[in-house]
Amino acid sequence: MELPGIAEWEGAPVARGFSVEAASVALEGGTDPAFGTVRWRTLVSADRTPSSGMTLGLAEFGPLGTLEPHRHGPAEFYLGLEGAGIVTIDGAAHPIGPGIAVFIPPDAEHGVVAGPEGLRFAYGFPTARFSEVDYRFSPRG
């Protein structure tokens, strides 16, 4: 029997659609110096939501907050929501702020520094789960 709003994906039931209120999702991060001071909310991830094929979250930085330089296999995008900052991709600086989208190619080294007012952006990966993204942090020099 099919329930309203429910379909099957690879034999398991998944919602045909859903919504997530960001404020209801706990902040993570901010405690591991390898990452920097960034905190994030994972909004869409197959291990937390009835979804597949993509991961979506919000990154939040305090004034002059950081996400240390790193790489990972999947491509990534950022979409600036509040504040301002700089995303450095393979040595090239790119501004980010409200309405600015940034594309990060697979395995490109990238990091973020927020401006004095902090920064908030959406991020996404073409992977089902956030846990599938293997962060490889660059050596500190």
SERO-4910 file (N, C-alpha, C, O; in steps of 0.05 Angstrom, whole numbers):
BEGIN
 pado doro    nc1    nc2    nc3   cac1   cac2   cac3    cc1    cc2    cc3    oc1    oc2    oc3
  Met    A     17    -24      0      0      0      0     18     25      0     37     26     15
  Glu    A     12     44    -17     27     69    -19     14     90     -1    -10     95     -3
  Leu    A     30    102     16     20    123     33     21    150     18     39    154      1
  Pro    A      3    168     23      4    194      9     31    208     15     39    210     38
  Gly    A     44    219     -6     68    233     -2     93    216      1    115    226      5
  Ile    A     90    189      0    113    171      4    117    155    -22     98    145    -34
  Ala    A    142    153    -30    149    136    -53    171    118    -44    180    119    -21
  Glu    A    181    100    -62    203     83    -55    228     91    -71    226     98    -95
  Trp    A    250     91    -58    276     96    -71    294     73    -64    300     69    -40
  Glu    A    303     58    -83    320     35    -79    308     17    -58    322      6    -41
  Gly    A    281     13    -59    268     -6    -41    261      5    -14    247     -8      2
  Ala    A    269     30     -8    263     41     19    244     65     15    247     80     -5
  Pro    A    226     69     33    207     91     30    221    118     35    237    121     53
  Val    A    216    137     17    226    164     20    203    183     13    185    177     -2
  Ala    A    204    206     25    183    226     20    187    237     -8    209    239    -18
  Arg    A    164    245    -20    166    258    -47    174    287    -44    183    299    -63
  Gly    A    172    297    -21    180    324    -15    178    328     15    163    315     29
  Phe    A    193    347     25    192    353     53    204    381     57    215    393     38
  Ser    A    201    392     81    214    418     87    228    415    114    221    399    131
  Val    A    248    432    117    264    432    142    266    461    151    275    478    135
  Glu    A    260    467    175    264    494    186    292    495    198    298    481    217
  Ala    A    309    512    186    337    513    194    340    518    224    358    506    237
  Ala    A    324    535    236    327    541    265    322    517    282    331    517    305
  Ser    A    308    496    272    303    472    288    325    452    286    325    432    300
  Val    A    346    457    270    368    438    267    391    448    283    399    472    282
  Ala    A    403    431    299    425    438    317    450    447    302    456    436    281
  Leu    A    463    467    313    489    475    303    510    453    310    510    442    332
  Glu    A    528    448    291    550    429    295    576    445    291    576    467    281
  Gly    A    598    432    298    624    444    292    632    465    313    620    467    334
  Gly    A    653    480    306    663    501    323    681    492    345    691    508    361
  Thr    A    686    465    346    702    454    368    728    441    359    746    437    374
  Asp    A    730    435    333    754    421    322    771    442    308    763    453    288
  Pro    A    795    448    319    812    469    307    820    463    278    827    482    263
  Ala    A    819    438    270    826    432    242    806    445    223    814    453    201
  Phe    A    781    447    231    760    460    214    762    490    215    754    503    196
  Gly    A    771    501    237    769    530    242    746    535    261    739    518    277
  Thr    A    734    559    259    713    566    278    685    563    266    665    569    279
  Val    A    683    555    241    657    552    228    639    533    243    648    513    255
  Arg    A    613    539    242    592    521    253    573    516    230    571    533    212
  Trp    A    558    494    230    540    488    208    516    473    218    515    461    239
  Arg    A    495    475    201    470    460    205    466    443    180    464    453    158
  Thr    A    465    417    183    460    399    160    430    396    157    416    384    174
  Leu    A    419    407    136    390    408    132    379    385    115    358    374    122
  Val    A    394    376     95    386    354     78    409    335     75    431    342     65
  Ser    A    406    311     85    426    290     84    411    263     88    395    261    106
  Ala    A    417    243     72    401    219     72    402    204     99    384    188    104
  Asp    A    422    209    115    422    197    142    405    212    162    401    203    185
  Arg    A    394    235    154    377    251    172    350    258    161    331    264    176
  Thr    A    348    258    134    323    265    121    316    245    100    333    230     90
  Pro    A    291    243     92    283    224     71    291    235     43    274    243     28
  Ser    A    317    234     38    327    246     13    349    229      2    358    209     15
  Ser    A    358    235    -22    380    221    -34    393    239    -56    379    257    -67
  Gly    A    418    235    -61    431    248    -84    442    276    -79    456    286    -96
  Met    A    436    288    -56    446    315    -50    447    320    -20    432    308     -5
  Thr    A    465    338    -13    468    347     14    466    377     14    477    390     -3
  Leu    A    452    389     33    448    418     35    451    426     64    441    412     82
  Gly    A    465    448     69    467    458     96    472    488     97    474    501     76
  Leu    A    475    498    121    481    526    125    507    528    141    510    514    162
  Ala    A    525    544    132    550    550    147    547    577    161    537    596    148
  Glu    A    556    579    185    553    603    201    580    610    213    593    593    226
  Phe    A    589    635    210    614    645    219    610    670    236    594    687    229
  Gly    A    623    671    259    624    696    274    643    715    261    655    709    240
  Pro    A    646    739    272    664    759    260    692    747    257    704    737    275
  Leu    A    703    750    232    729    740    225    733    710    229    755    700    231
  Gly    A    710    695    229    711    666    231    724    653    207    727    665    186
  Thr    A    732    628    211    747    614    190    737    586    185    726    572    202
  Leu    A    741    577    160    740    549    152    767    544    140    774    555    119
  Glu    A    783    528    153    811    524    145    813    511    117    795    497    108
  Pro    A    835    517    102    838    506     75    837    475     75    849    462     92
  His    A    822    465     56    818    436     54    810    428     26    806    445      9
  Arg    A    808    403     22    799    391     -4    779    369      2    778    358     24
  His    A    762    362    -18    745    338    -17    738    331    -45    738    348    -63
  Gly    A    731    306    -49    725    296    -76    702    309    -90    705    317   -113
  Pro    A    679    312    -77    657    323    -92    659    353    -96    671    367    -79
  Ala    A    648    364   -117    646    392   -121    628    403    -99    614    388    -86
  Glu    A    628    429    -96    611    442    -76    603    470    -86    617    482   -102
  Phe    A    580    479    -75    573    507    -81    567    521    -55    560    508    -35
  Tyr    A    571    547    -55    563    565    -33    544    585    -45    547    594    -68
  Leu    A    524    594    -29    507    616    -37    505    634    -12    494    627      8
  Gly    A    517    658    -15    517    677      7    490    686     15    473    692     -2
  Leu    A    485    687     42    459    696     52    461    721     69    444    739     67
  Glu    A    481    723     86    484    746    104    514    751    108    530    732    107
  Gly    A    521    776    114    549    783    120    566    782     95    556    785     72
  Ala    A    592    779     99    611    780     76    636    764     84    641    759    108
  Gly    A    651    757     64    676    743     69    691    737     43    683    747     22
  Ile    A    712    722     46    729    715     23    731    684     23    738    672     43
  Val    A    726    673     -1    731    644     -5    755    642    -23    755    653    -45
  Thr    A    776    629    -14    800    626    -30    800    598    -42    799    578    -27
  Ile    A    801    596    -69    800    571    -83    826    569    -99    831    585   -117
  Asp    A    842    548    -93    867    544   -106    883    570   -108    895    576   -129
  Gly    A    884    585    -87    900    610    -85    887    635    -95    897    657    -92
  Ala    A    863    633   -108    849    656   -118    827    664    -99    810    648    -91
  Ala    A    826    690    -92    806    700    -73    780    708    -88    781    720   -109
  His    A    757    699    -76    731    705    -88    714    716    -65    712    704    -44
  Pro    A    701    739    -70    683    750    -49    658    733    -47    648    722    -66
  Ile    A    647    733    -23    620    720    -19    604    739     -1    615    751     18
  Gly    A    579    741     -7    560    757      8    532    751     -2    529    733    -18
  Pro    A    512    765      8    485    759     -1    481    759    -31    489    778    -45
  Gly    A    470    737    -41    465    734    -70    489    726    -87    486    724   -111
  Ile    A    512    722    -75    536    713    -90    539    683    -88    540    672    -66
  Ala    A    540    670   -111    545    641   -112    574    635   -118    586    649   -135
  Val    A    585    615   -106    612    607   -110    612    577   -117    600    561   -103
  Phe    A    626    570   -138    629    541   -146    657    532   -139    677    546   -146
  Ile    A    659    510   -126    685    498   -119    688    471   -133    673    453   -127
  Pro    A    707    469   -151    711    444   -166    720    421   -148    730    426   -126
  Pro    A    716    396   -157    725    373   -141    755    376   -135    771    383   -153
  Asp    A    763    369   -111    791    368   -102    806    395   -103    830    395   -100
  Ala    A    791    417   -107    804    443   -105    809    451    -76    791    446    -59
  Glu    A    832    461    -70    837    471    -43    821    496    -39    822    514    -55
  His    A    806    498    -17    790    522    -11    787    526     19    788    507     35
  Gly    A    784    551     26    780    559     54    764    585     54    761    598     34
  Val    A    755    593     78    738    616     81    747    633    104    754    622    125
  Val    A    746    659    101    750    678    123    726    697    122    721    710    101
  Ala    A    712    699    144    689    718    146    699    746    151    721    750    161
  Gly    A    682    765    143    688    793    149    682    800    177    674    783    193
  Pro    A    685    826    185    681    834    212    652    831    222    647    831    246
  Glu    A    632    829    204    605    825    213    596    796    213    573    790    218
  Gly    A    614    778    206    607    749    205    598    742    177    598    759    159
  Leu    A    589    718    174    581    707    147    562    684    151    566    668    170
  Arg    A    543    681    134    525    658    133    520    651    104    513    669     88
  Phe    A    524    626     96    518    617     69    507    589     69    512    573     87
  Ala    A    492    583     48    483    556     42    505    542     27    520    554     11
  Tyr    A    508    516     32    527    500     17    514    474      8    494    465     20
  Gly    A    524    462    -13    513    437    -22    533    420    -37    553    430    -48
  Phe    A    528    394    -36    545    374    -49    527    355    -64    504    350    -57
  Pro    A    537    344    -86    522    323   -101    527    295    -89    534    277   -104
  Thr    A    523    293    -63    525    268    -49    501    264    -32    488    283    -23
  Ala    A    494    239    -26    470    234    -10    473    242     19    454    250     31
  Arg    A    497    239     30    501    244     58    525    262     63    546    260     49
  Phe    A    523    280     82    545    297     90    569    280     98    592    287     93
  Ser    A    564    257    111    586    240    121    602    227     98    623    217    103
  Glu    A    592    229     73    607    219     50    628    238     40    644    231     23
  Val    A    628    262     51    648    283     43    672    279     60    671    284     85
  Asp    A    694    271     48    719    266     62    737    291     62    751    297     43
  Tyr    A    735    306     84    751    331     87    780    324     91    787    309    109
  Arg    A    798    335     74    827    332     77    839    360     81    841    375     62
  Phe    A    846    366    105    856    393    112    885    396    103    901    378    106
  Ser    A    891    420     93    918    426     84    937    430    108    928    439    129
  Pro    A    962    422    105    981    426    127    984    456    133    984    473    114
  Arg    A    985    463    158    989    491    165   1018    498    162   1036    483    170
  Gly    A   1023    521    151   1050    527    145   1061    550    159   1084    557    156
***
